[in-house]
Amino acid sequence: MTSQAAAPWLTPEAIATAEQIASGYAQAFGRPLIAPSNAPLAQELFAAAIVVLAHDGRALDQGEGPRLIYANRSALRLWGRPWSEMVGMPSKNTAEPAEQTSRQQALATAQHQNAISGYSGIRIDRQGRRFQINRAQLWTLWNASGEACGQAACFSDWWWL
């Protein structure tokens, strides 16, 4: 097994995504997403206690919509999925079908405003267990040219239903 297979969050693509997530958050909310440390950002973000997810910039209302491009360890544990299954999956599948419309509306609002705070919603894990997320933050990801290229979300307040 290669080190990249053992730590897919440390591939060049995942490292670039972690940097977009962190810089987008700082731009949106005026503070760092995680406390600065001497460790590489990609490692710290993956290991953070806060749940962090990101999806690509595909249109919310077309086809399967955006696909997840990042999930840190806290997200993988909460949804009960490995990186290889979570990253690449349509992000709408993090919520059960009955909740997908309200999720899409919140993402559209965040997309229009570039960021929102205080989002709450119901999500579903791999086993079909439902959980409530509360006080989530959603923000836009930007590429090197300054164009929107996806969205990210984080939260630490959640409970099983």
PyMOL commands that set and color helices and strands:
alter all, ss='L'
color gray80, all
select helices_A, chain A and resi 3-6+8-10+12-29+41-47+73-79+83-86+91-94+97-113
alter helices_A, ss='H'
color red, helices_A
select strands_A, chain A and resi 51-56+68-71+115-124+130-142+148-155+157-160
alter strands_A, ss='S'
color yellow, strands_A
deselect
rebuild
show_as cartoon
